[in-house]
């Protein structure tokens, strides 16, 4: 089985999640997805339905996605080396 590169998976998860959160923050300016922005703002400090808030949310989302992707790859690699 092939191993995953934790840094690469972390960066890709972080970039995709940050882009999604940023776009959600922008479209919430027109009233779409405001309840989801409100929910995510309880996790991401400073995330609001403004351009600046969308940027702050994207930064938090990148960190969150990076850590999640890194951990997924790291755990996967540990499992496949333990149980080949």
Order of alpha helices (4+ residues) and beta strands (2+ residues): alpha-alpha-alpha
